[in-house]
Structures are given as structure tokens and as C-alpha cells.
């Protein structure tokens, strides 16, 4: 199969990630079947897709006509046989449970054509956790891990399992490039892949600093928003280092051999935080009011719209939408 041959996509699981993938695929002219086991889940997904596409229209990405055409390309179903009857590609988005994931693979093996490629959105499991020895068509399964919301964040991590062929990775890579995504090939399996580990390291450091009384939640988030995070989405951390010194990254690394060691000594290494930190659920409302414009702080949905609008502007600046 070639990337350009993929025209029909099935998304298994209609939550936040699955519905975001459905938007992404339908925006790029693909026919999408969105499957879930409960009607209320599909009803929620349809509303989420409609709301998300309204933001895309408000930002000038979609017109009323192209938005309706997008909606028309998405079919919602409770019938797993319909979802797996003839897709060229499957994006698996079911909950992160060994039992549920392996059960989904069993259904794919039973019902989907053997040539159908399968990408898994799993974030903390490896493909080898899901594709067990009894799976016949191991060659077609690959991690295709997005970042939320999938229809707006370009990066997709690709990670092969022991049975995944290079051809599968190459076709899926080309497929996501066709969708104006930025696929990243991981060289080996890792729990959490790469992106989640980077995020986890940053999250641990944030909680450590708060627990040690160095900074509070509000200023830690403000610092990330308008400091490191503000720069990272421009040219990436290595090129930022190179551009930030007259001697380039080589000069910074030389300096880091001395003063940088003191920073390493300060970094958190714990797996269970020894210092008490307020639950984020207890401070999130205060953070909204402190960090966001009033209209974006009214509710979680208002915050999502604000986030999506900023992400759309970034995509437009990068000419990725």
C-alpha cells in the first residue's frame, strides 16, 4: 500500500483523541468512520467535532460550505463490523487498558482486511504490550501517538513493535506528511515514547519547585507560558541554544561543562514527591482567572476555544493549515 492509496479511515474510540483524529482526517478529504460502544459517546463526539470546527471557521480555516463537507465525510457507528469492513487505515483510540487494547486488536484481526494498516494512539504503552504473540498480522501495527488536540498539534510519534515492518512505518510516515503533520520516528520502543517522557520530566520539575517553596502554581505556569514554552515552538531547543550565543551551541556546551553541573545537581530525581503540593484540580479555576482573558476563563470549554484559537494561529504562521 502507498500513502496516497489511503482514502477510507476508521477511528476506533470517539473520545477527545478519537474525535480530534476524525476532524484531522476529514479536513484532508478522507472518508471517516468513527466508532464507539455507546451512543452517548458518539453524541458527545459529534458535539465536540461541531464545536471544534466552529473555531476553525471563526479563524478562517473553514467556510460554512467546507465545514459541512467535513461533517458529511464522517459517519458515526456503534457497529464494529461496519467500522472494520473496508478501511485502508485504522486509528485506534480506545482507553489505555491492556484488556481493552488487546480486545480491540482481536476484533481488528477478525474483521479488518489483512492489508489495513493500524496506528495506535496509546501514550503510555508500547505496541508490544498490545500486539501479543497470537496476533497474526503483527507487521501492520505501529504506535501513531498524537498530542492533544490531534487535529491541531502537528507532531505524531511513530514507534514500531517487534513485528512491525519498515514498509508499515514508511507508509504511515508518508501518510501523516500528506496530512501536514510532523511525524517523528522513534528508534526503539519506550513506555511513554519520547514526548510524554519530556513532558513528565518538566512536570516533575514544576512540582518539585512548588513543593520546595521556590515558586507557586500560578507563576510556574506563567513562567512556562512566557519563557521556555514561548520560545520552544519557534525553532526547537537545540537551535534556540545555537541562536542564543555568539559562539553558538558549542560555546554554550563548553560553558555548561562548568556552571551547568550546578544545575544538574538541583534537578529533581524522585519518583514520589517528598514535598506536599496542592492538587492541580484545586487551583485550576484560580489559574484560569490569573492567566487567561476573562472570556477564556469562564469555563473549561471557553479555555479550550482560546487554546485552539492560539494553536490555529501558530499553524497558520507555520503554513501547516
Secondary structure by P-SEA (a helix, b strand, c coil): cccccccbbbbccccaaaaaaaaaaaaabbbbbbbcccaaaaaaaaaaaaaaaaaaaaaccccaaaaaaaaaacccccccccccccccbbbbbccccaaaaaaaaaaaaacccccbbbbbccccccccccccccccccccbbbbccccccccccbbbbbbcccccaaaaaaaaaaaaaaccbbbbbccccccccaaaaaaaaaaaaaaaaaaccccaaaaaaaaacccccccccccaaaaaaaaccccaaaaaaaaaaaaaaaaaacccccccccccccccccaaaaaaacccccccccaaaaaaaaaaaaaaaaaaaccc
